[in-house]
Amino acid sequence: MRFSHLGRRNFITLLGGSAVALPLAARARQARPDAADRRAGATPITHGSSLAGTVPTQKAHFAVTIAGGSIGGLCAGVALRGIGADVHIYERVTGPMETRGAGIVVQGDLVNLLRQHHAPDLPMTACRVRRYFDPDGGAGTTQAMPQQFTSWEAIYETLRATFPDDRYHMGAAVSDVEQQGSQVTVTLNGERKVTSDLLLAADGANSALRHRFVPDAAPSYAGYVAWRGTLDESDTPPHLLAFFDDAFTFSEARSGGHILAYFIPGEGADVRPGRRQLNWVWYVRADEIELAGALVDKDGKRHHASLPEGLVSSDAVSKLRSRAKREVHSKLAELVAATRDPFMQTIVDVTVTGTVFGRVMLVGDAAFVVRPHTAGAAAKAAYDAWVLSKSLATARQNVDAGLKAAESLQMEQGQSLVQYGVALGNRWAKAR
């Protein structure tokens, strides 16, 4: 694959990012609100309308339990509190949440949700151009394309600041679910029971609740992995800092795949000059045998789908750096070499045949898992939350109609994003 053969527009499409993903989300927002209103069978309520008194049941409080306190659960919690629901989030992790996935391309669905619910400003970095390089070197090509970036930590902390502390419970794992009529009861840590009008399963890509309600929805391996890493700006050599600053930088790899890099907020979501991090992602093909070997950590323990930061063996890191020297542009190879603790993520697709099961609904990655190329995972979580809150508010007392309307839109968006990610992967394979 050579950028000169593909052309700039084709390569943008191949790599994903806002050049394609933003129009997809924008079309969903523009085309679907009226459909949601029709399906819910009630008078539309627009963004910014006062939703006081529109809690979707005749009870004083419409109670919602959310299993999972990461981005998907928090988006849903913030959105549903916006229509007057009584929301509690239960997160199984007992201590501070780990930073995940490093860099994230900012998309409109997430920004809109945060603004609508008066969240603090999301810490973001920005660039003015995209730059494309071949592994052989040279000046590459540059295209004006302003873009904004953030991080998992920045999104999480912004959402946490928007959701009440006394309704966010850590160290509380949902161990059982029972439904009776219009109510659902969860058991927490095998002991305490909590009953509500709706349970949202937001327990992530490896969702136990998805497995319970859609047991056939197994992850499908895409045939490649994402190696990732971050380098503190203060530790970045000056010549690399100058090379990568103010740009979204890409290089193809000789044997297929590509690597990309951009600046994101640093530790504590700090965006001040000198405090940012340089984030990179390298998509590398790996067959089933290679994948099995790559998922063994430095202590010999085999992992299911990823190797967290600090657990990759020194031998694997050394091989990754040597491969970068052979495969990608020299400046990207230097960036890989300068990164102390790279980590790895297996790329998979997950689709479901439905997201609503009585008074249980799957949201975020618990519903669909999409490839990073789409730049859509966090935006999809925000979209799920917005669709659900709007559909319930529109349906008022008819909760089931609201859930059905939300499911229809969520399924359409999730299937579109999964198909889009698969198409990007197929284009990469054909372009080699």
C-alpha positions in Angstrom: 0.0 0.0 0.0 1.3 3.4 -1.0 -0.3 6.7 -0.1 0.5 8.1 -3.6 -1.5 5.3 -5.1 -4.5 5.6 -2.8 -4.8 9.4 -2.9 -5.4 11.6 0.1 -9.2 11.2 0.3 -9.1 7.4 0.0 -6.4 7.2 2.7 -8.4 9.3 5.1 -11.3 6.9 4.5 -9.0 3.9 5.0 -7.8 5.2 8.3 -11.1 6.4 9.7 -11.3 9.5 11.9 -13.6 12.5 11.7 -13.3 12.9 8.0 -15.8 10.0 7.7 -17.1 9.3 11.2 -18.4 12.8 11.9 -20.7 12.8 8.9 -22.0 9.4 10.0 -22.9 10.7 13.4 -24.2 13.9 12.0 -26.6 12.1 9.6 -27.8 10.0 12.5 -28.6 13.1 14.6 -30.2 14.9 11.7 -32.3 12.1 10.3 -33.4 10.2 13.4 -35.0 12.5 16.0 -38.3 12.7 14.2 -38.3 8.9 13.7 -37.7 8.5 17.4 -40.7 10.7 18.1 -42.9 8.8 15.8 -41.9 5.4 17.1 -42.5 6.5 20.7 -45.9 7.7 19.7 -45.8 11.1 21.5 -45.2 14.8 21.1 -41.5 15.5 20.2 -39.3 17.1 22.8 -36.3 18.9 21.3 -32.8 19.5 22.7 -32.8 22.2 25.2 -36.5 21.8 26.1 -37.4 21.8 29.8 -37.9 18.2 30.8 -39.1 18.9 34.3 -42.1 16.7 35.1 -41.5 14.3 32.1 -40.2 11.4 34.1 -41.6 8.5 32.0 -43.8 6.9 34.7 -46.5 8.0 37.0 -44.3 7.3 40.0 -42.5 10.1 41.8 -39.2 8.7 40.6 -38.3 6.6 37.6 -35.5 4.5 39.1 -32.5 3.4 36.9 -29.7 1.1 37.9 -26.6 1.2 35.8 -24.1 -1.7 35.9 -20.7 -0.2 34.9 -19.2 3.1 35.7 -17.0 3.8 32.8 -17.7 6.1 29.9 -20.8 4.3 28.7 -22.4 4.1 32.1 -21.6 7.7 32.9 -23.0 9.0 29.6 -26.2 7.2 30.3 -26.3 8.3 33.9 -25.8 12.0 33.0 -28.4 11.9 30.2 -31.1 10.1 32.2 -30.7 12.5 35.2 -31.3 15.2 32.6 -34.9 13.9 32.2 -35.5 13.6 35.9 -34.7 9.9 36.4 -33.4 8.6 39.8 -30.1 7.1 38.7 -27.5 5.0 40.6 -24.3 3.7 39.0 -22.6 0.6 40.3 -19.0 0.0 39.3 -17.3 -3.3 40.2 -13.8 -1.8 40.4 -13.0 -1.0 44.0 -10.3 1.6 43.6 -9.4 4.3 41.1 -10.3 3.5 37.5 -7.4 2.6 35.2 -6.6 4.8 32.2 -7.7 2.9 29.1 -7.0 3.2 25.4 -4.9 6.5 25.7 -5.9 8.8 22.9 -9.4 9.4 21.5 -10.4 11.5 18.5 -13.1 14.0 19.7 -16.5 13.5 18.0 -19.6 15.7 18.1 -22.0 13.3 19.8 -19.8 13.3 23.0 -19.2 17.1 22.9 -23.0 17.7 22.5 -23.9 15.5 25.4 -21.4 17.2 27.7 -22.6 20.7 26.7 -26.3 19.8 27.0 -25.8 18.8 30.6 -23.5 21.6 31.6 -20.4 19.5 32.1 -17.0 21.1 32.7 -15.0 21.8 29.6 -13.5 18.6 28.2 -9.7 18.9 28.2 -8.6 18.7 24.5 -5.6 19.1 22.4 -5.7 20.2 18.7 -3.9 20.2 15.5 -4.2 22.0 12.2 -3.0 19.5 9.6 -2.7 15.8 8.7 0.6 14.5 7.4 1.1 11.2 5.5 4.4 9.4 5.1 5.7 6.3 3.4 8.1 4.1 5.3 10.9 5.0 2.9 11.0 8.6 4.3 10.8 11.8 2.4 8.7 14.9 3.0 5.4 13.2 2.7 2.1 15.0 2.0 0.3 17.5 4.2 -3.4 18.4 4.2 -5.1 21.1 6.2 -7.5 19.4 8.5 -8.1 20.8 12.0 -8.8 18.1 14.6 -9.3 17.8 18.4 -8.1 15.0 20.6 -8.7 13.9 24.2 -8.1 10.9 26.3 -10.1 8.2 28.2 -9.0 9.8 31.5 -10.1 13.3 30.4 -13.6 12.0 29.3 -14.0 9.9 32.4 -13.1 12.7 34.8 -15.3 15.2 33.0 -18.3 12.9 33.2 -17.5 12.0 36.9 -17.5 15.8 37.7 -21.0 15.9 36.1 -22.5 13.0 38.0 -23.2 13.1 41.8 -20.6 11.3 44.0 -23.3 9.9 46.3 -24.9 8.0 43.3 -21.7 6.5 42.0 -20.8 3.3 43.9 -17.5 1.6 43.5 -16.7 -2.0 44.5 -20.3 -3.0 43.6 -20.5 -5.8 41.0 -23.9 -7.0 39.7 -23.9 -10.7 40.3 -27.6 -11.6 39.5 -30.6 -10.1 37.7 -34.3 -10.9 38.2 -37.2 -9.3 36.4 -40.8 -9.2 37.5 -43.4 -7.2 35.6 -42.1 -3.7 35.1 -39.3 -3.9 37.7 -35.9 -5.4 37.7 -33.9 -6.4 40.7 -30.1 -6.8 40.8 -28.0 -8.5 43.4 -24.7 -6.7 44.2 -21.7 -8.7 45.3 -23.9 -11.7 46.0 -25.6 -9.9 48.9 -27.5 -6.6 48.6 -30.5 -6.3 46.3 -31.6 -3.2 44.5 -34.9 -2.9 42.6 -35.5 -0.3 39.9 -37.6 0.4 36.8 -34.7 -0.1 34.4 -31.3 -1.8 34.3 -28.7 -0.5 31.9 -25.9 -3.0 31.2 -22.8 -0.8 30.6 -20.2 -3.3 31.7 -17.9 -2.9 28.8 -16.6 -4.9 25.8 -16.4 -8.1 27.7 -19.9 -7.6 29.2 -21.1 -10.4 31.4 -24.7 -9.1 31.1 -24.4 -9.2 27.3 -23.4 -12.8 27.6 -26.3 -13.6 29.8 -29.0 -12.0 27.5 -27.3 -12.6 24.1 -25.1 -15.7 24.7 -24.3 -16.1 21.0 -22.8 -12.6 20.6 -19.1 -13.6 20.8 -16.3 -11.3 19.8 -15.0 -11.9 16.2 -11.3 -11.4 15.8 -10.4 -8.9 13.0 -7.0 -10.5 12.2 -4.9 -7.7 13.6 -4.0 -6.0 16.9 -3.3 -2.4 18.0 0.0 -1.7 19.7 -0.3 1.6 21.6 1.9 3.9 23.6 2.3 7.3 25.1 5.3 9.5 25.7 5.3 12.5 28.1 6.0 15.7 26.2 8.7 16.5 28.7 10.5 13.3 27.8 10.1 13.7 24.1 13.4 14.6 22.2 13.2 18.1 20.8 13.4 16.9 17.1 10.5 14.5 17.6 8.5 17.2 19.4 9.0 19.6 16.4 8.1 16.8 13.9 4.8 15.7 15.5 3.6 19.0 17.0 0.4 20.5 15.5 -0.2 17.5 13.3 -2.1 14.2 13.1 0.7 12.1 11.6 0.4 8.8 9.7 2.8 6.3 8.2 2.0 3.1 6.4 3.9 -0.1 7.3 5.8 -2.1 4.7 4.0 -5.4 5.4 0.5 -3.8 5.8 -1.2 -1.8 8.4 -0.3 1.7 9.5 0.8 3.8 12.5 -0.5 7.1 13.6 0.4 9.7 16.3 -1.1 12.8 17.9 -0.8 14.8 21.1 -3.4 14.2 23.9 -3.9 15.6 27.4 -1.2 14.5 29.8 -1.4 13.2 33.3 -4.4 14.6 35.2 -5.8 15.6 31.8 -3.3 18.5 31.6 -3.2 20.3 28.3 -0.7 23.0 29.1 2.4 23.2 26.9 5.0 20.7 28.2 2.5 18.6 30.0 0.8 16.8 27.1 1.5 13.3 25.9 2.4 12.1 22.5 0.1 9.2 21.7 0.6 6.5 19.0 -1.3 3.5 17.7 0.1 0.9 15.3 -2.2 -1.6 13.6 -0.3 -4.9 13.0 -1.6 -8.0 11.4 -1.4 -11.2 13.6 -2.7 -14.6 12.9 -4.3 -16.8 15.6 -0.9 -18.4 16.6 0.9 -15.0 16.7 -2.0 -13.5 18.7 -1.8 -16.3 21.3 1.9 -15.7 21.8 1.4 -11.9 21.9 -1.1 -12.2 24.7 1.4 -13.8 27.1 2.7 -11.2 29.6 6.1 -10.8 31.1 5.2 -13.2 33.9 4.1 -15.9 31.6 0.4 -15.2 32.2 -2.0 -15.5 29.2 -4.5 -12.6 28.8 -7.8 -12.7 27.1 -7.9 -9.7 24.8 -5.2 -7.1 25.7 -1.9 -6.6 27.5 -2.0 -3.6 29.8 0.7 -1.0 30.1 3.7 -2.4 32.1 2.9 -6.1 31.5 4.5 -6.5 28.0 7.7 -8.6 28.2 11.1 -6.9 27.5 11.6 -9.4 24.6 8.3 -8.4 23.0 9.1 -4.7 23.4 12.5 -5.2 21.8 10.9 -7.1 18.9 8.3 -4.4 18.4 11.0 -1.7 18.3 13.1 -3.7 15.8 10.0 -4.2 13.6 9.2 -0.5 13.7 12.7 0.3 12.3 12.0 -2.1 9.4 8.4 -1.2 8.8 7.5 2.5 9.3 8.8 6.0 8.7 12.0 6.6 10.8 10.4 9.3 13.0 7.5 7.0 13.9 10.1 4.2 14.6 11.9 6.6 16.9 8.7 7.3 18.8 8.1 3.6 19.3 11.7 3.2 20.5 11.3 6.1 23.0 8.2 4.6 24.6 9.0 2.8 27.7 5.8 0.7 28.2 3.8 0.0 25.0 0.6 -2.0 25.4 -1.6 -4.1 23.1 -5.3 -4.4 22.3 -6.9 -7.1 20.2 -9.2 -5.8 17.5 -12.6 -7.5 17.5 -16.1 -6.9 16.3 -19.2 -7.6 18.4 -22.8 -7.3 17.2 -26.0 -8.2 18.9 -29.5 -9.1 17.6 -31.2 -6.8 20.1 -30.4 -4.5 23.0 -33.6 -4.5 25.1 -34.8 -7.5 27.1 -37.8 -6.6 29.2 -36.5 -3.8 31.5 -32.8 -4.5 30.7 -30.9 -2.6 28.0 -27.4 -3.0 26.7 -25.5 0.3 26.1 -22.1 1.4 24.9 -19.5 -1.4 24.4 -21.8 -3.9 26.1 -24.0 -3.6 23.0 -21.7 -3.2 20.0 -17.9 -3.3 20.0 -16.6 -1.2 17.0 -13.0 -1.0 15.7 -10.8 2.0 16.7 -10.6 3.1 13.0 -14.2 4.4 13.3 -13.2 6.8 16.1 -16.7 6.0 17.3 -16.7 4.1 20.6 -17.0 7.1 23.0 -19.3 8.9 20.6 -21.5 5.8 20.3 -21.8 5.7 24.1 -22.9 9.3 24.1 -25.3 8.6 21.2 -26.8 5.6 23.0 -27.4 7.8 26.1 -29.0 10.6 24.1 -31.3 8.3 22.1 -32.4 6.6 25.3 -33.1 9.7 27.3 -34.9 11.4 24.4 -37.0 8.3 23.6 -38.1 7.9 27.3 -38.9 11.5 27.7 -40.9 11.5 24.5 -42.8 8.4 25.4 -43.6 9.7 29.0 -45.5 7.0 30.8 -45.1 4.4 28.1 -41.6 3.1 29.1 -41.7 0.1 26.9 -42.5 2.2 23.8 -39.6 4.5 24.7 -37.2 1.5 25.0 -38.4 0.0 21.7 -37.8 3.4 20.0 -34.3 3.7 21.5 -33.4 0.1 20.6 -34.3 0.7 17.0 -32.1 3.7 16.6 -29.3 2.2 18.7 -29.3 -1.0 16.6 -29.2 1.0 13.3 -26.2 3.1 14.5 -24.4 0.2 16.1 -24.7 -2.0 13.0 -23.6 0.9 10.8 -20.5 1.5 12.8 -19.5 -2.2 12.9 -20.0 -2.5 9.2 -18.0 0.7 8.6 -15.1 -0.6 10.7 -15.1 -3.9 8.8 -15.1 -2.0 5.5 -12.1 0.0 6.6 -10.2 -3.2 7.6 -11.1 -4.8 4.2 -9.8 -1.7 2.3 -6.6 -1.9 4.2 -6.2 -5.6 3.2 -7.0 -4.9 -0.5 -4.6 -1.9 -0.6 -1.6 -3.9 0.5 
